[in-house]
Amino acid sequence: MDRRAFVCLIALLSGVRVLTATPATLTIDTPMPAPVWATLERQLFAHNVPACREFFEKYYDARGYLQCFLRWGANDGPDDAFENFNRWPELHALGADDEILQLYLKGWEGMIRQYSEAKTTDVPAGRAGMYVKEFSAQSDWMHHGEGLQLFNRMALSVPTLPAYRQRALRFAALYMGEDPDAPNYDPEKKLIRSMINGSRGPMLRKATALDWVGDPFDVTGFVALHGERTYAQFLEHYREYTDVVGDHFLNLVATTLPTNAYLLTGEAKYRRWIVEYMDAWLARMKQNGGIIPSCVDLDGTVGGPDRPWWGNAYGWGFSPVNPVTGRREDRNRIGRALVGFSNALLVTGDQKYVDAWRAMIDVVNSHARSIGGRKEYPSMFGADGWYGWKPEPWSIGALEVWYWSMRPDDRARVGANPWLEFLEGKNADYPEVALRRELESIPGKLATIRADQTPPDKRLADNMLDSNPAATDALVRLMFGALVPGREGGLLNARLRYFDPERRRAGVPEDVAALISELGERRTVVTLVNLSATESRAVVVQAGAYAEHQFESVEWNGQTRRLDARDFTVQLAPGAGATLTLATRRYANPPTVTFPWDRP
């Protein structure tokens, strides 16, 4: 199927309406010599696509099935299979060729069928299918989130695709008490009843190593990326992962599912649930001295009669033995909880969620100690109090807090950061350096793919993760003015997004490049340039990843134009470009994934 036919098919499936005018159109005809950064951006688009195609053809068949030894488990289970498309949704949403979308949609559908057909023998939760109702039967939200990165971000490109919409509403129902087969949520206590949950509901018993690892298999001939050499070592890795009952901060990642549904429908019930659940967690933090607990009992109390607030697998006090090294390793996964705070801010615009995380950073660092004249900061908490001492202040979430607040005192917590220094006018070479680095990464990934002679029956689902050639981090920062979406499975935090009104798709049009050079609380500076010497290009500029922000005015070439809109169109003459200064009100609108021309 060629690109034109594929675009028409997506439009038909999505029910796209006739294009209507956006609130304002700026015509830019001032010539701009092609900046180096703009040429590098377009090269990255051009080089990413064939590299991703080669990756897909190597590791997927014509059905979109991953060619590997299918297993249940936290090490190399279904979540890792879907992670092979990490960064592909962002790549297409930035403006890469529609082939990227075509490939990841095929892989998405294929793997949903593949893991619905795959069943465990020994692990109870997977005997009816590793996926049930097209969703992971049971897992924790570290792994759910990792496996849902593709799903959670594909709405950037195909929000009205029927399969996406149906699944988004069904998945939200799993965590809102609307699916009787999956009683994950307790609406009275406002908690998710276990840190292991899914389409088959919560695990309300002690977990076993088998639950985490999957059915026995002969490890001979496989490359286990966590270093295990025998199945016994797999089991030993998870020997201490038993405490799972009750709510856990990892479950805050689950708020992404109702957020997806809210972005699609605008229905108030989804927003209410997010606020209800997140506000319950803010109350627990307040009760716990400002620290988010990792263990909430089924009766709603922080901790419980037999467990402390810092308990549970992946909690504040979780430092299990690594059987490969024989040493204890700190595995507090608190950073994953940031997803819930991000979603609550997105749907409400209320800075109280940012305030809560900022306050927690300060509380943790208030427990610093001095050893030999050197200050150390804790990162863990257990039976003997604070531990996991580091020479630098605890700063998990500091970058996110600054991005959400834009406050100078929050910027100070982040410390040295090349991207932020560029935005502050102190690191002018950053765009070229970052883009060249990503361009240079692609040939190395291709070399690894081509050298891989592992037969599919000896390939685990996570073996090819590091070979995925999609290179988008620099593009996301520079073009969207965004935080790079992490493995946690959260949505996109972006200052701007772009759409092609002629092809009616997400991303900049062909030949167009964009560079955000300044972000402030009420100010966004972006340069747009058309590298084509013969063709005009139109690009719609949107305020925020999900139109959550509002443009008040735009200034360029000494002119100022009032906008008061979520988006506007820029008509770029051949070879033309300009730097636009946008007065921006952040978190001013209900967020939506609806494309600009489909909004009322």
LINVEN-V240278 format. One record per residue. N is the residue number from 0. RES is the residue in three letters. PHI is phi as a letter, one per 30 degrees, with the letter a starting at -180 (none if undefined). NEAR is the number of other C-alpha atoms within 8 Angstrom. Layout:
n->{N;N}
res->{RES;RES}
phi->{PHI;PHI}
near->{NEAR;NEAR}
This chain:
n->{0;1;2;3;4;5;6;7;8;9;10;11;12;13;14;15;16;17;18;19;20;21;22;23;24;25;26;27;28;29;30;31;32;33;34;35;36;37;38;39;40;41;42;43;44;45;46;47;48;49;50;51;52;53;54;55;56;57;58;59;60;61;62;63;64;65;66;67;68;69;70;71;72;73;74;75;76;77;78;79;80;81;82;83;84;85;86;87;88;89;90;91;92;93;94;95;96;97;98;99;100;101;102;103;104;105;106;107;108;109;110;111;112;113;114;115;116;117;118;119;120;121;122;123;124;125;126;127;128;129;130;131;132;133;134;135;136;137;138;139;140;141;142;143;144;145;146;147;148;149;150;151;152;153;154;155;156;157;158;159;160;161;162;163;164;165;166;167;168;169;170;171;172;173;174;175;176;177;178;179;180;181;182;183;184;185;186;187;188;189;190;191;192;193;194;195;196;197;198;199;200;201;202;203;204;205;206;207;208;209;210;211;212;213;214;215;216;217;218;219;220;221;222;223;224;225;226;227;228;229;230;231;232;233;234;235;236;237;238;239;240;241;242;243;244;245;246;247;248;249;250;251;252;253;254;255;256;257;258;259;260;261;262;263;264;265;266;267;268;269;270;271;272;273;274;275;276;277;278;279;280;281;282;283;284;285;286;287;288;289;290;291;292;293;294;295;296;297;298;299;300;301;302;303;304;305;306;307;308;309;310;311;312;313;314;315;316;317;318;319;320;321;322;323;324;325;326;327;328;329;330;331;332;333;334;335;336;337;338;339;340;341;342;343;344;345;346;347;348;349;350;351;352;353;354;355;356;357;358;359;360;361;362;363;364;365;366;367;368;369;370;371;372;373;374;375;376;377;378;379;380;381;382;383;384;385;386;387;388;389;390;391;392;393;394;395;396;397;398;399;400;401;402;403;404;405;406;407;408;409;410;411;412;413;414;415;416;417;418;419;420;421;422;423;424;425;426;427;428;429;430;431;432;433;434;435;436;437;438;439;440;441;442;443;444;445;446;447;448;449;450;451;452;453;454;455;456;457;458;459;460;461;462;463;464;465;466;467;468;469;470;471;472;473;474;475;476;477;478;479;480;481;482;483;484;485;486;487;488;489;490;491;492;493;494;495;496;497;498;499;500;501;502;503;504;505;506;507;508;509;510;511;512;513;514;515;516;517;518;519;520;521;522;523;524;525;526;527;528;529;530;531;532;533;534;535;536;537;538;539;540;541;542;543;544;545;546;547;548;549;550;551;552;553;554;555;556;557;558;559;560;561;562;563;564;565;566;567;568;569;570;571;572;573;574;575;576;577;578;579;580;581;582;583;584;585;586;587;588;589;590;591;592;593;594;595;596;597;598;599}
res->{MET;ASP;ARG;ARG;ALA;PHE;VAL;CYS;LEU;ILE;ALA;LEU;LEU;SER;GLY;VAL;ARG;VAL;LEU;THR;ALA;THR;PRO;ALA;THR;LEU;THR;ILE;ASP;THR;PRO;MET;PRO;ALA;PRO;VAL;TRP;ALA;THR;LEU;GLU;ARG;GLN;LEU;PHE;ALA;HIS;ASN;VAL;PRO;ALA;CYS;ARG;GLU;PHE;PHE;GLU;LYS;TYR;TYR;ASP;ALA;ARG;GLY;TYR;LEU;GLN;CYS;PHE;LEU;ARG;TRP;GLY;ALA;ASN;ASP;GLY;PRO;ASP;ASP;ALA;PHE;GLU;ASN;PHE;ASN;ARG;TRP;PRO;GLU;LEU;HIS;ALA;LEU;GLY;ALA;ASP;ASP;GLU;ILE;LEU;GLN;LEU;TYR;LEU;LYS;GLY;TRP;GLU;GLY;MET;ILE;ARG;GLN;TYR;SER;GLU;ALA;LYS;THR;THR;ASP;VAL;PRO;ALA;GLY;ARG;ALA;GLY;MET;TYR;VAL;LYS;GLU;PHE;SER;ALA;GLN;SER;ASP;TRP;MET;HIS;HIS;GLY;GLU;GLY;LEU;GLN;LEU;PHE;ASN;ARG;MET;ALA;LEU;SER;VAL;PRO;THR;LEU;PRO;ALA;TYR;ARG;GLN;ARG;ALA;LEU;ARG;PHE;ALA;ALA;LEU;TYR;MET;GLY;GLU;ASP;PRO;ASP;ALA;PRO;ASN;TYR;ASP;PRO;GLU;LYS;LYS;LEU;ILE;ARG;SER;MET;ILE;ASN;GLY;SER;ARG;GLY;PRO;MET;LEU;ARG;LYS;ALA;THR;ALA;LEU;ASP;TRP;VAL;GLY;ASP;PRO;PHE;ASP;VAL;THR;GLY;PHE;VAL;ALA;LEU;HIS;GLY;GLU;ARG;THR;TYR;ALA;GLN;PHE;LEU;GLU;HIS;TYR;ARG;GLU;TYR;THR;ASP;VAL;VAL;GLY;ASP;HIS;PHE;LEU;ASN;LEU;VAL;ALA;THR;THR;LEU;PRO;THR;ASN;ALA;TYR;LEU;LEU;THR;GLY;GLU;ALA;LYS;TYR;ARG;ARG;TRP;ILE;VAL;GLU;TYR;MET;ASP;ALA;TRP;LEU;ALA;ARG;MET;LYS;GLN;ASN;GLY;GLY;ILE;ILE;PRO;SER;CYS;VAL;ASP;LEU;ASP;GLY;THR;VAL;GLY;GLY;PRO;ASP;ARG;PRO;TRP;TRP;GLY;ASN;ALA;TYR;GLY;TRP;GLY;PHE;SER;PRO;VAL;ASN;PRO;VAL;THR;GLY;ARG;ARG;GLU;ASP;ARG;ASN;ARG;ILE;GLY;ARG;ALA;LEU;VAL;GLY;PHE;SER;ASN;ALA;LEU;LEU;VAL;THR;GLY;ASP;GLN;LYS;TYR;VAL;ASP;ALA;TRP;ARG;ALA;MET;ILE;ASP;VAL;VAL;ASN;SER;HIS;ALA;ARG;SER;ILE;GLY;GLY;ARG;LYS;GLU;TYR;PRO;SER;MET;PHE;GLY;ALA;ASP;GLY;TRP;TYR;GLY;TRP;LYS;PRO;GLU;PRO;TRP;SER;ILE;GLY;ALA;LEU;GLU;VAL;TRP;TYR;TRP;SER;MET;ARG;PRO;ASP;ASP;ARG;ALA;ARG;VAL;GLY;ALA;ASN;PRO;TRP;LEU;GLU;PHE;LEU;GLU;GLY;LYS;ASN;ALA;ASP;TYR;PRO;GLU;VAL;ALA;LEU;ARG;ARG;GLU;LEU;GLU;SER;ILE;PRO;GLY;LYS;LEU;ALA;THR;ILE;ARG;ALA;ASP;GLN;THR;PRO;PRO;ASP;LYS;ARG;LEU;ALA;ASP;ASN;MET;LEU;ASP;SER;ASN;PRO;ALA;ALA;THR;ASP;ALA;LEU;VAL;ARG;LEU;MET;PHE;GLY;ALA;LEU;VAL;PRO;GLY;ARG;GLU;GLY;GLY;LEU;LEU;ASN;ALA;ARG;LEU;ARG;TYR;PHE;ASP;PRO;GLU;ARG;ARG;ARG;ALA;GLY;VAL;PRO;GLU;ASP;VAL;ALA;ALA;LEU;ILE;SER;GLU;LEU;GLY;GLU;ARG;ARG;THR;VAL;VAL;THR;LEU;VAL;ASN;LEU;SER;ALA;THR;GLU;SER;ARG;ALA;VAL;VAL;VAL;GLN;ALA;GLY;ALA;TYR;ALA;GLU;HIS;GLN;PHE;GLU;SER;VAL;GLU;TRP;ASN;GLY;GLN;THR;ARG;ARG;LEU;ASP;ALA;ARG;ASP;PHE;THR;VAL;GLN;LEU;ALA;PRO;GLY;ALA;GLY;ALA;THR;LEU;THR;LEU;ALA;THR;ARG;ARG;TYR;ALA;ASN;PRO;PRO;THR;VAL;THR;PHE;PRO;TRP;ASP;ARG;PRO}
phi->{none;d;d;d;d;d;d;d;d;d;d;d;d;d;i;d;d;d;e;c;d;d;e;a;b;c;c;c;b;d;e;b;e;e;d;e;d;d;d;d;d;d;d;d;e;d;d;d;d;d;d;d;d;d;d;d;d;d;c;b;c;d;d;i;d;d;d;a;d;d;b;d;k;d;d;b;c;e;e;d;e;d;d;d;c;e;i;d;d;d;e;d;d;d;k;d;e;d;e;d;d;e;d;d;d;d;d;d;d;d;d;d;d;d;d;d;d;d;b;d;c;c;d;e;d;c;d;c;k;d;c;b;h;i;b;e;d;a;a;c;d;d;d;e;d;d;d;c;e;d;d;d;c;d;d;d;c;b;d;c;d;e;d;d;d;d;d;d;d;d;d;d;d;d;c;c;i;c;c;d;d;b;d;d;c;c;d;d;d;h;b;c;d;a;d;c;a;l;d;c;j;d;d;c;b;d;d;c;d;d;e;d;c;j;e;e;a;d;d;e;j;c;c;d;d;d;j;d;c;b;d;d;d;e;d;d;e;c;d;c;c;c;d;b;d;j;d;b;d;e;d;d;d;d;d;d;d;d;d;e;d;d;d;d;c;i;d;d;d;d;d;e;d;e;d;e;d;d;d;d;d;d;d;d;d;d;d;c;i;j;c;d;d;c;b;b;d;d;d;j;d;d;i;l;d;c;b;d;d;c;d;i;e;i;d;e;c;c;b;d;d;d;d;d;c;i;c;d;b;d;b;d;c;d;e;d;d;e;e;d;d;d;d;d;d;e;d;c;i;d;d;d;d;d;e;d;d;e;d;d;e;d;d;e;d;d;c;d;b;c;b;h;i;c;d;b;b;d;b;b;b;b;d;c;j;d;a;i;d;b;d;c;e;d;b;e;i;d;d;d;e;d;d;d;c;i;d;e;d;d;d;d;d;d;i;d;a;e;d;d;d;d;d;c;i;c;b;d;d;e;e;d;d;d;d;d;e;d;e;d;d;d;e;d;d;d;d;d;e;d;d;d;c;d;d;e;d;c;c;d;d;c;d;c;e;d;c;e;d;e;c;b;e;d;d;d;d;d;d;d;h;b;d;d;d;c;d;d;j;d;d;d;c;b;d;b;b;b;b;c;d;d;c;h;b;d;j;d;d;e;i;c;b;b;b;c;c;a;b;b;e;b;b;b;c;b;c;c;b;c;d;d;d;b;c;d;b;c;b;c;c;c;d;j;d;b;h;d;c;b;d;c;a;b;b;a;h;i;c;b;b;d;c;h;a;d;a;a;c;c;c;c;d;e;i;c;a;a;c;c;c;c;d;b;c;d;h;c;b;d;d;a;c;d;d;e;d;c;d;e}
near->{4;5;8;6;8;11;10;8;8;10;9;8;9;11;7;7;6;5;8;6;6;10;9;9;9;8;8;11;9;8;8;10;5;9;7;7;9;14;11;11;11;11;9;12;12;9;10;13;12;8;12;12;10;9;13;9;8;7;9;12;9;5;8;12;11;12;10;11;10;9;11;13;11;10;7;13;13;15;13;13;13;14;13;10;10;11;10;12;15;12;14;15;11;14;12;13;9;10;8;14;11;9;10;11;8;10;13;11;9;12;13;11;9;9;12;12;9;10;11;14;8;8;11;8;10;14;11;8;13;17;15;12;5;9;10;12;15;14;12;11;12;10;10;12;14;13;14;12;15;15;8;13;11;11;11;11;10;10;13;12;10;8;6;12;12;8;9;12;10;8;11;12;11;15;15;12;13;7;9;6;7;13;12;15;11;11;8;4;8;11;13;13;13;14;17;12;14;14;14;11;13;14;13;9;6;9;11;10;14;10;11;10;13;12;11;5;5;6;9;6;5;8;8;10;7;5;7;11;8;9;11;6;11;10;11;9;11;11;9;9;11;11;9;15;14;14;15;15;12;14;13;14;17;11;12;13;12;19;13;11;15;13;12;12;6;10;8;7;6;12;13;8;10;13;9;9;10;12;8;10;9;11;8;11;12;9;7;10;6;11;10;11;16;16;18;14;12;11;5;9;8;12;15;11;5;5;8;10;11;13;15;14;10;11;16;14;14;13;9;9;10;10;10;7;5;7;7;8;8;10;9;11;9;11;7;12;12;11;15;13;12;9;13;14;13;10;10;9;9;7;8;6;12;12;8;10;10;10;9;11;12;8;10;13;11;6;9;10;7;8;7;4;5;7;9;13;16;16;11;12;13;12;5;5;6;10;9;10;9;10;8;6;9;11;8;7;9;13;11;8;13;13;8;7;10;11;8;7;6;13;12;7;9;11;6;5;7;8;9;7;11;13;12;8;8;7;11;7;7;10;10;10;8;9;14;9;8;12;12;8;10;14;8;8;12;13;8;9;10;7;6;6;5;6;6;8;7;10;13;13;15;12;10;8;9;6;10;12;12;12;13;10;7;11;11;14;12;13;13;13;12;13;11;9;10;6;8;12;15;13;10;10;10;11;12;13;13;12;14;14;10;5;6;8;8;14;13;12;11;6;9;14;14;11;11;14;12;10;10;7;10;8;11;14;12;13;12;12;15;15;13;10;6;6;7;10;13;12;14;12;12;14;16;12;12;9;15;16;14;16;15;12;12;13;11;10;5;5;6;8;7;7;11;8;9;11;15;14;13;12;12;16;13;14;15;14;14;12;9;11;11;13;11;14;11;9;12;9;8;10;10;11;11;10;7;8;10;10;6;2}
